[in-house]
């Protein structure tokens, strides 16, 4: 069977693979969308089902194609079906037989082979999710159905500039760990889907103080990590994201709460 979409032309726009559920003991993290809430809401719109637990999203993944969108791009439709885009707010349009139609955020729209879907830069938020599925036997195409996309988005919550965390396993081993919560941090340009590196804003003297271990040394045996683990490295903290490793040798000083993991997809 043909793929529903052609591959994105921009290398940073990612055709998502199904999550690797139950493989962490083999060294594979779950992976998948950085903003799972927006992706699962897109699935819910597309299949007209309630948003379901992570382990049950395989139903949707097996029946759809999903692209994690960051940069402006264009793709070609290769099969008849329907699609929806959720996540960050950005212009989206469908080109069919020389006629271009604007598609509202969160609207369901039909697909025909040879159509071209294009999108621009994010106006609010950072990542979007284009999800489409082929027509099953007996199904009919849908017309564009507008919806209030705000109820499906998390990027608005990200405007506050704060992420909630809990203390990590090694938090109490550091003399001045509280300073990590009081400082201001900026996302480093080298950040990617594996991790978000943070640079300190303000006094450079703070970082050596943060690294001051109560026992005088911070060496440790590699330990399991999870989505949202904040590792304290000599060059600063790193927040582990969806494509992280499964073990790490740096102190796990904090952990982002599950409810705020999706917000990290919209910081840049």
C-alpha positions as CSV (number, residue, x, y, z in Angstrom):
1,X,0.0,0.0,0.0
2,X,1.3,3.5,-0.8
3,X,2.1,6.0,1.9
4,X,-0.6,8.6,2.3
5,X,2.0,11.5,2.2
6,X,5.2,12.0,0.4
7,X,8.2,12.6,2.7
8,X,8.6,16.3,3.9
9,X,11.3,18.1,1.9
10,X,12.7,20.0,4.9
11,X,14.8,17.6,7.0
12,X,13.7,19.0,10.3
13,X,10.0,18.1,9.6
14,X,9.7,14.5,10.7
15,X,7.5,11.7,9.4
16,X,6.7,10.0,12.7
17,X,7.2,6.3,13.4
18,X,5.0,4.4,15.8
19,X,6.0,4.7,19.5
20,X,8.3,1.9,20.7
21,X,6.1,0.7,23.6
22,X,7.7,-1.8,26.0
23,X,11.3,-1.6,24.6
24,X,13.1,0.6,27.2
25,X,14.8,-2.5,28.7
26,X,16.4,-3.0,25.2
27,X,17.7,0.6,25.2
28,X,14.8,2.2,23.2
29,X,12.8,5.1,24.6
30,X,9.1,5.5,23.5
31,X,10.0,8.3,21.0
32,X,7.1,9.7,19.0
33,X,5.7,13.2,19.1
34,X,7.2,15.7,21.5
35,X,3.7,17.1,22.1
36,X,1.7,13.9,22.6
37,X,-1.4,15.9,23.6
38,X,-1.7,17.7,20.3
39,X,-1.1,14.5,18.4
40,X,-3.6,12.5,20.3
41,X,-6.2,15.3,19.9
42,X,-5.6,15.1,16.2
43,X,-6.2,11.4,16.3
44,X,-9.4,12.0,18.2
45,X,-10.6,14.5,15.6
46,X,-9.6,12.2,12.7
47,X,-11.2,9.0,14.0
48,X,-14.0,10.7,15.9
49,X,-13.0,9.0,19.1
50,X,-12.2,10.1,22.6
51,X,-8.6,10.8,23.4
52,X,-7.3,7.6,24.8
53,X,-4.4,6.4,26.9
54,X,-0.9,6.3,25.5
55,X,-0.8,2.5,25.2
56,X,-4.0,2.6,23.1
57,X,-2.8,5.1,20.6
58,X,-1.3,2.3,18.6
59,X,-4.8,1.9,17.1
60,X,-4.5,5.3,15.5
61,X,-0.9,5.0,14.6
62,X,-1.5,1.8,12.6
63,X,-4.2,3.6,10.5
64,X,-2.7,6.9,9.9
65,X,0.4,8.9,8.8
66,X,1.7,11.7,11.0
67,X,4.2,14.5,10.4
68,X,5.8,16.6,13.2
69,X,6.0,20.0,11.6
70,X,8.5,22.8,12.5
71,X,9.6,24.5,9.3
72,X,7.5,25.7,6.3
73,X,7.2,22.9,3.8
74,X,5.0,21.2,1.2
75,X,4.0,17.5,0.6
76,X,2.1,15.6,-2.0
77,X,-0.9,13.4,-1.2
78,X,-0.7,9.9,-2.7
79,X,-3.9,8.3,-1.6
80,X,-7.5,9.5,-1.0
81,X,-8.3,10.2,2.6
82,X,-8.8,12.9,5.2
83,X,-6.5,14.9,7.5
84,X,-6.2,17.4,10.3
85,X,-3.5,19.6,11.7
86,X,-3.2,20.6,15.4
87,X,-0.5,22.0,17.7
88,X,1.1,25.4,17.0
89,X,-1.0,27.9,15.1
90,X,0.3,28.3,11.5
91,X,-1.1,28.9,8.0
92,X,-2.2,25.7,6.2
93,X,-3.5,25.4,2.7
94,X,-4.5,22.7,0.2
95,X,-3.7,22.9,-3.5
96,X,-6.0,20.9,-5.8
97,X,-6.0,21.1,-9.6
98,X,-4.5,24.6,-9.6
99,X,-6.9,25.9,-6.9
100,X,-5.6,26.8,-3.4
101,X,-7.8,26.6,-0.4
102,X,-7.0,27.8,3.1
103,X,-7.6,25.2,5.8
104,X,-8.5,26.5,9.3
105,X,-6.5,25.2,12.3
106,X,-8.1,22.0,13.6
107,X,-10.4,21.5,10.6
108,X,-10.9,18.1,9.0
109,X,-10.4,18.2,5.3
110,X,-10.5,15.6,2.5
111,X,-7.5,14.4,0.4
112,X,-7.2,13.4,-3.2
113,X,-4.2,11.9,-4.9
114,X,-2.1,14.7,-6.4
115,X,-3.2,17.3,-3.9
116,X,-0.4,19.4,-2.3
117,X,-0.5,20.4,1.4
118,X,1.6,23.4,2.4
119,X,2.1,25.2,5.6
120,X,4.0,28.3,6.9
121,X,5.9,29.3,10.0
122,X,4.3,29.0,13.4
123,X,2.5,32.1,14.6
124,X,2.1,30.8,18.1
125,X,3.7,27.7,19.6
126,X,6.4,25.8,17.8
127,X,5.5,22.3,16.7
128,X,2.4,21.1,14.7
129,X,1.1,17.7,13.8
130,X,-0.4,16.8,10.5
131,X,-2.3,13.6,10.7
132,X,-4.0,11.8,7.9
133,X,-5.7,8.5,7.1
134,X,-6.7,6.7,3.9
135,X,-10.3,6.1,3.1
136,X,-11.6,2.7,4.2
137,X,-14.0,0.7,2.0
138,X,-17.4,2.3,2.1
139,X,-16.2,5.6,3.6
140,X,-16.9,9.0,2.0
141,X,-14.6,12.0,2.0
142,X,-15.4,14.8,4.5
143,X,-15.8,18.4,3.6
144,X,-13.7,21.0,5.5
145,X,-15.2,21.1,9.0
146,X,-14.2,24.1,11.1
147,X,-13.6,23.8,14.8
148,X,-12.4,25.9,17.7
149,X,-8.8,24.7,17.7
150,X,-7.9,26.5,21.0
151,X,-9.6,23.7,23.0
152,X,-7.1,21.2,21.5
153,X,-3.9,23.2,21.9
154,X,-1.3,23.4,24.7
155,X,0.9,26.2,23.2
156,X,-1.1,28.9,25.0
157,X,-0.1,27.4,28.4
158,X,3.5,27.6,27.4
159,X,3.4,31.4,27.3
160,X,3.9,31.5,31.1
161,X,7.6,30.6,30.6
162,X,7.6,28.1,33.5
163,X,7.8,24.4,33.7
164,X,6.8,22.4,36.8
165,X,9.3,19.9,38.2
166,X,9.7,17.6,41.1
167,X,13.0,16.7,42.9
168,X,15.0,14.0,41.2
169,X,16.8,11.1,42.9
170,X,20.0,13.0,43.4
171,X,18.5,16.4,44.3
172,X,19.4,16.2,48.0
173,X,23.0,15.4,47.3
174,X,23.7,18.9,46.1
175,X,24.4,21.8,48.6
176,X,22.7,24.5,46.5
177,X,20.2,22.6,44.3
178,X,17.5,25.2,45.1
179,X,19.5,27.7,43.1
180,X,18.5,25.7,40.0
181,X,14.9,26.7,40.5
182,X,15.6,30.3,41.3
183,X,17.8,31.0,38.2
184,X,16.7,32.0,34.7
185,X,17.6,29.7,31.9
186,X,17.7,30.0,28.1
187,X,17.3,27.1,25.6
188,X,20.5,26.4,23.7
189,X,20.4,26.3,19.9
190,X,21.9,22.8,19.9
191,X,18.9,21.3,21.6
192,X,17.1,18.6,19.7
193,X,14.5,15.8,20.2
194,X,16.9,13.9,22.5
195,X,17.3,16.8,25.0
196,X,16.9,20.4,25.7
197,X,20.2,22.0,26.9
198,X,19.8,25.1,29.1
199,X,22.2,28.1,29.4
200,X,22.3,30.2,32.5
201,X,21.2,33.8,32.2
202,X,23.0,36.0,34.7
203,X,26.0,35.5,36.9
204,X,28.4,32.8,35.7
205,X,29.4,32.1,39.3
206,X,26.1,30.3,39.9
207,X,27.0,27.2,37.9
208,X,30.0,26.2,40.0
209,X,27.9,26.6,43.1
210,X,25.2,24.3,41.6
211,X,27.8,21.6,41.0
212,X,28.9,21.6,44.6
213,X,28.2,18.1,45.9
214,X,27.7,17.5,49.6
215,X,30.2,14.7,49.6
216,X,32.7,16.6,47.5
217,X,32.3,14.5,44.3
218,X,29.4,13.9,42.0
219,X,30.5,10.7,40.3
220,X,27.8,8.1,39.9
221,X,27.0,4.8,38.2
222,X,24.7,5.2,35.2
223,X,21.1,5.0,36.2
224,X,17.7,4.8,34.4
225,X,16.3,8.0,33.1
226,X,12.8,8.9,31.7
227,X,11.1,11.6,29.7
228,X,11.6,14.9,31.6
229,X,14.7,13.9,33.6
230,X,16.8,16.9,34.2
231,X,20.5,15.9,34.3
232,X,23.0,18.3,35.9
233,X,26.1,18.3,33.7
234,X,29.3,20.5,34.2
235,X,28.1,22.8,31.4
236,X,24.5,23.1,32.8
237,X,21.2,21.2,33.0
238,X,19.8,19.1,30.2
239,X,16.1,18.2,30.0
240,X,15.7,14.7,28.4
241,X,13.0,14.6,25.7
242,X,11.2,11.8,23.7
243,X,14.2,10.5,21.8
244,X,16.4,10.3,24.9
245,X,18.7,7.5,26.0
246,X,17.4,5.1,28.6
247,X,20.3,5.4,31.1
248,X,22.5,8.3,32.1
249,X,25.6,9.0,34.2
250,X,24.8,12.6,35.2
251,X,22.9,13.4,38.4
252,X,19.1,13.4,38.0
253,X,18.5,16.6,39.9
254,X,14.9,17.3,38.8
255,X,12.2,15.8,36.7
256,X,9.6,17.6,34.7
257,X,6.1,16.5,35.6
258,X,4.2,14.5,32.9
259,X,1.5,17.2,32.5
260,X,4.1,19.7,31.4
261,X,6.2,17.5,29.0
262,X,4.0,18.5,26.0
263,X,4.7,22.2,26.8
264,X,8.4,21.7,26.1
265,X,7.6,21.0,22.5
266,X,6.6,24.7,22.1
267,X,9.6,26.3,23.6
268,X,12.5,27.4,21.4
